[in-house]
Amino acid sequence: MPTFDFKQLDVFSSVPLKGNPLAVVLGADSLTDQQMADFAKWTNLSETTFLLTPRDPRADYRVRIFTTLRELPFAGHPTLGSCHAWLQAGGVAKGEEIIQECEIGLVRIRRQGEALAFIAPPLLRAGAVEASLLERVRLGLGLAPGAILRSQWVDNGAGWLAVMLADQQSVLDLQPDYAQLLGLAVGVIAPSDVGDTQFEVRAFVAGDGAPEDPATGSLNAGIAQWLLSEGLAPERYVVSQGTAMGRAGRIHIERQGDEIWVGGAVAVCIDGRLQL
C-alpha cells in the first residue's frame, strides 16, 4: 500500500490547538481525484491539501485544496499551512518569494519572521450583495432589521460574501440558522479594541463538514480588499477569529502600495506517514 508524508498543522496561531487545523499530504502526484476527495472527507477538517509537482515552471510547488464536499481553487489557511509543510519537508524556493500554484493561478508567499504571508488574490466577485440575498443572510444570522451596517461580495474563489455589524459582542453572540444559510459562505466582521486586535471575524459555511471556520485567510483577504478600498481600516491591522469557538486565531493584514498581504503563524501538531 502506498505511503505518503503527512502533516497536520495549526494555522494562524503559534500555539497548537488555538488556530485552524489543516491536513497536508506531501508528494501526492500518484493520488487520484477520488482518493483526494475521499481522504479530505475522512479527515472532516475544513480543508485538506495535497502537494504535487508544479505544472508552471515559475512555481515552487502545486497544491490542490479540498473541503469535505468539494475542491477549492484557492483558500488562505491552506496556502500558509501547505507552504509551511513544504518548507519543513526541505522545499527550497527558486527566488526570494515562494510561488504556489493552485487552481486560481500563481500565489506569492513570503516569510515574515517566523510567520508566512500570502498576497491577496484578485476578487472574482465584488460589489453589492443583492437585497433579497442580504435579507436571507440577516434572517439566517438571527439579526434584527438594520443590524447589518454594510455588506459586500468578497469572493476570491471560495464564494465569500461579508457583512459588517456594529461591535465585537454582536459578532460573538451570533447563533446562525445553518438551514437558512445553506449553500452560502458568509463572513461577519465588526470593530474590536480587545488586546492586540482591531476587528473580530466569524466565518460560516453552511452545509460543510465544518460549518464555522476558526481562522480564514481567504475571507480576511477579501474583506481587507473591501475595507481598505473604502478607507474603513488602517494600512496594517490584526483580526481576531475563532473566539466564539474557544480558539485564538490572529490574522495580520498589511497593505504595501497596491498589494495586500495576509499573514500568520503556523504550528505543526502531527508529523508522520499516511497509508492510502
C-alpha positions as CSV (number, residue, x, y, z in Angstrom):
1,M,0.0,0.0,0.0
2,P,1.5,3.4,-1.0
3,T,2.6,5.7,1.8
4,F,2.9,9.5,1.9
5,D,4.5,12.0,4.2
6,F,1.7,13.7,6.2
7,K,1.5,16.7,8.5
8,Q,-1.4,18.2,10.4
9,L,-0.8,21.8,11.3
10,D,-2.5,24.7,13.1
11,V,-2.6,27.8,11.1
12,F,-3.0,31.5,12.2
13,S,-1.7,30.6,15.7
14,S,1.7,30.0,17.2
15,V,0.1,27.9,19.9
16,P,-1.1,24.4,18.9
17,L,-4.9,23.8,19.0
18,K,-5.7,27.6,19.0
19,G,-5.8,28.2,15.3
20,N,-7.3,26.4,12.2
21,P,-6.2,22.8,11.6
22,L,-5.1,21.7,8.2
23,A,-4.1,18.2,6.9
24,V,-1.3,18.2,4.3
25,V,-0.3,15.2,2.2
26,L,3.1,15.6,0.5
27,G,4.3,14.0,-2.7
28,A,0.7,13.3,-3.7
29,D,1.2,13.1,-7.5
30,S,0.1,9.5,-7.7
31,L,-3.3,10.0,-5.9
32,T,-6.4,10.2,-8.0
33,D,-9.0,12.9,-7.7
34,Q,-11.3,10.5,-5.9
35,Q,-8.7,9.4,-3.4
36,M,-8.0,13.1,-2.6
37,A,-11.7,13.8,-2.2
38,D,-12.3,10.7,-0.1
39,F,-9.4,11.4,2.2
40,A,-10.5,15.1,2.7
41,K,-14.0,13.9,3.6
42,W,-12.4,11.4,6.1
43,T,-10.3,14.0,7.9
44,N,-13.5,16.0,8.5
45,L,-11.4,19.2,8.6
46,S,-12.4,22.4,6.9
47,E,-9.7,21.8,4.3
48,T,-7.1,19.1,3.4
49,T,-4.4,19.8,0.8
50,F,-2.2,17.7,-1.5
51,L,1.2,18.9,-2.6
52,L,2.2,18.0,-6.2
53,T,4.9,18.7,-8.8
54,P,4.1,22.1,-10.3
55,R,2.9,22.4,-13.9
56,D,4.0,26.0,-14.2
57,P,7.8,26.3,-14.3
58,R,7.6,29.5,-12.3
59,A,6.0,27.7,-9.3
60,D,7.9,26.0,-6.5
61,Y,5.1,23.6,-5.8
62,R,1.5,22.9,-6.7
63,V,-1.4,22.5,-4.2
64,R,-4.9,21.1,-4.5
65,I,-7.3,22.1,-1.8
66,F,-10.3,20.0,-0.8
67,T,-13.1,20.6,1.7
68,T,-15.3,17.7,2.9
69,L,-17.5,18.4,-0.1
70,R,-15.6,19.9,-3.0
71,E,-12.3,21.2,-4.4
72,L,-11.5,24.9,-3.9
73,P,-9.5,26.9,-6.4
74,F,-7.9,28.9,-3.5
75,A,-8.1,29.2,0.2
76,G,-5.9,31.1,2.7
77,H,-5.1,29.0,5.7
78,P,-4.4,26.0,3.4
79,T,-1.9,28.3,1.5
80,L,0.1,29.2,4.5
81,G,-0.1,25.7,6.0
82,S,0.9,24.0,2.8
83,C,3.8,26.3,2.3
84,H,5.0,25.7,5.9
85,A,4.7,21.9,5.3
86,W,6.6,22.2,2.0
87,L,9.4,24.2,3.7
88,Q,9.6,21.8,6.6
89,A,10.0,18.9,4.2
90,G,13.1,20.6,2.7
91,G,11.5,22.7,0.0
92,V,13.7,25.5,-1.4
93,A,12.2,28.4,-3.3
94,K,13.6,29.4,-6.6
95,G,13.6,33.1,-5.7
96,E,13.2,35.4,-2.7
97,E,9.4,34.7,-2.6
98,I,7.8,31.2,-2.6
99,I,5.4,30.7,-5.6
100,Q,2.5,28.4,-5.0
101,E,0.5,27.1,-8.0
102,C,-3.2,26.4,-7.3
103,E,-6.3,26.3,-9.4
104,I,-6.8,30.1,-9.2
105,G,-3.2,30.6,-10.6
106,L,0.1,31.5,-9.0
107,V,0.1,32.9,-5.5
108,R,3.1,34.7,-4.0
109,I,4.1,33.9,-0.4
110,R,6.9,35.4,1.7
111,R,8.4,34.9,5.1
112,Q,7.6,37.4,7.9
113,G,10.0,36.4,10.6
114,E,8.7,33.1,11.9
115,A,5.3,33.6,10.1
116,L,4.3,33.5,6.5
117,A,2.1,35.8,4.4
118,F,0.4,35.5,1.0
119,I,-0.6,38.2,-1.4
120,A,-4.4,38.6,-1.6
121,P,-5.5,37.3,-5.0
122,P,-7.9,39.3,-7.2
123,L,-11.5,39.1,-6.3
124,L,-13.6,37.0,-8.7
125,R,-16.7,38.8,-7.5
126,A,-17.1,42.2,-5.7
127,G,-19.8,44.8,-5.3
128,A,-23.1,45.0,-3.6
129,V,-25.0,41.9,-2.2
130,E,-28.5,41.6,-3.7
131,A,-31.2,42.8,-1.3
132,S,-33.1,39.5,-1.3
133,L,-29.9,37.6,-0.5
134,L,-28.9,40.0,2.1
135,E,-32.3,39.6,3.8
136,R,-31.8,35.8,3.7
137,V,-28.4,36.3,5.4
138,R,-29.9,38.6,8.0
139,L,-32.5,36.0,8.9
140,G,-30.0,33.2,8.9
141,L,-27.8,35.1,11.3
142,G,-30.8,35.9,13.5
143,L,-30.2,39.7,13.3
144,A,-32.7,42.4,13.8
145,P,-33.5,44.7,10.9
146,G,-30.8,47.3,10.4
147,A,-28.2,45.3,12.3
148,I,-26.1,44.8,9.1
149,L,-24.4,48.1,8.6
150,R,-22.5,47.3,5.4
151,S,-22.2,44.3,3.1
152,Q,-20.1,43.3,0.1
153,W,-19.2,40.3,-2.1
154,V,-15.5,39.4,-1.3
155,D,-15.2,36.2,-3.4
156,N,-11.7,35.2,-4.3
157,G,-12.5,31.6,-5.1
158,A,-14.4,30.3,-2.0
159,G,-17.7,32.2,-2.7
160,W,-17.5,34.6,0.3
161,L,-19.8,37.5,1.0
162,A,-19.3,39.6,4.1
163,V,-21.4,41.7,6.4
164,M,-20.4,44.3,9.0
165,L,-22.0,44.6,12.4
166,A,-21.6,47.4,15.0
167,D,-19.5,45.8,17.6
168,Q,-17.5,42.7,18.6
169,Q,-20.1,41.3,21.0
170,S,-22.7,41.3,18.3
171,V,-20.4,39.0,16.3
172,L,-19.6,36.8,19.2
173,D,-23.3,36.4,20.1
174,L,-24.4,35.0,16.7
175,Q,-26.1,31.7,16.6
176,P,-26.7,31.0,12.9
177,D,-29.6,29.1,11.4
178,Y,-27.5,26.9,9.1
179,A,-30.5,25.6,7.2
180,Q,-31.3,29.2,6.2
181,L,-27.7,29.8,5.1
182,L,-27.3,26.5,3.3
183,G,-25.1,26.9,0.2
184,L,-23.7,30.3,1.3
185,A,-20.2,31.3,2.6
186,V,-20.8,34.2,4.9
187,G,-18.2,36.3,6.8
188,V,-19.2,38.6,9.6
189,I,-16.9,41.4,10.9
190,A,-17.1,44.2,13.4
191,P,-14.6,46.6,15.0
192,S,-12.8,45.4,18.1
193,D,-10.4,47.1,20.6
194,V,-9.7,44.0,22.7
195,G,-6.0,43.3,23.2
196,D,-3.9,43.4,20.0
197,T,-6.8,43.3,17.5
198,Q,-8.8,45.8,15.6
199,F,-11.5,43.5,14.2
200,E,-13.4,40.4,15.2
201,V,-14.4,38.0,12.4
202,R,-16.5,34.8,12.1
203,A,-16.9,32.7,9.0
204,F,-19.9,30.4,8.3
205,V,-20.0,27.8,5.5
206,A,-23.4,26.1,5.9
207,G,-23.6,22.5,4.7
208,D,-19.9,21.8,5.0
209,G,-18.4,19.4,7.5
210,A,-17.1,22.3,9.5
211,P,-19.9,24.9,9.4
212,E,-17.8,27.5,11.2
213,D,-14.2,28.1,10.2
214,P,-12.0,29.2,13.1
215,A,-9.5,31.3,11.2
216,T,-9.9,32.1,7.5
217,G,-7.3,33.5,5.2
218,S,-9.4,33.8,2.0
219,L,-12.2,35.6,3.8
220,N,-9.9,38.0,5.5
221,A,-8.1,38.6,2.3
222,G,-11.3,39.6,0.6
223,I,-12.5,41.7,3.5
224,A,-9.2,43.5,3.6
225,Q,-9.6,44.5,-0.1
226,W,-13.1,45.7,0.7
227,L,-12.2,47.7,3.8
228,L,-9.0,49.2,2.5
229,S,-10.6,50.3,-0.7
230,E,-13.3,52.2,1.2
231,G,-11.0,53.6,3.9
232,L,-12.7,51.5,6.6
233,A,-9.4,50.0,8.0
234,P,-5.8,51.2,8.7
235,E,-3.0,50.1,6.4
236,R,-2.0,47.5,8.9
237,Y,-4.3,45.7,11.3
238,V,-4.9,42.4,13.2
239,V,-8.1,40.3,13.1
240,S,-9.2,38.0,15.9
241,Q,-11.1,35.0,14.7
242,G,-12.3,31.8,16.4
243,T,-13.0,33.4,19.8
244,A,-16.6,32.0,19.9
245,M,-15.1,28.5,19.3
246,G,-12.5,28.7,22.1
247,R,-9.7,29.5,19.6
248,A,-7.4,32.4,19.4
249,G,-6.7,32.9,15.7
250,R,-4.7,36.0,14.6
251,I,-4.7,37.2,11.0
252,H,-2.3,40.0,10.2
253,I,-3.2,42.3,7.3
254,E,-0.8,44.8,5.7
255,R,-1.1,47.0,2.6
256,Q,2.1,47.8,0.8
257,G,1.5,50.0,-2.2
258,D,-1.1,48.2,-4.3
259,E,-0.5,44.9,-2.6
260,I,-2.3,43.4,0.4
261,W,-0.6,40.7,2.4
262,V,-2.3,38.3,4.7
263,G,-0.1,36.6,7.3
264,G,0.0,34.5,10.4
265,A,1.9,31.9,12.3
266,V,1.8,28.1,11.7
267,A,2.4,25.3,14.2
268,V,2.9,21.6,13.4
269,C,0.9,19.3,15.5
270,I,1.3,15.9,13.8
271,D,4.2,14.7,11.6
272,G,4.1,11.2,10.2
273,R,3.2,8.8,7.4
274,L,-0.1,8.1,5.7
275,Q,-1.2,4.9,4.0
276,L,-3.8,5.1,1.2
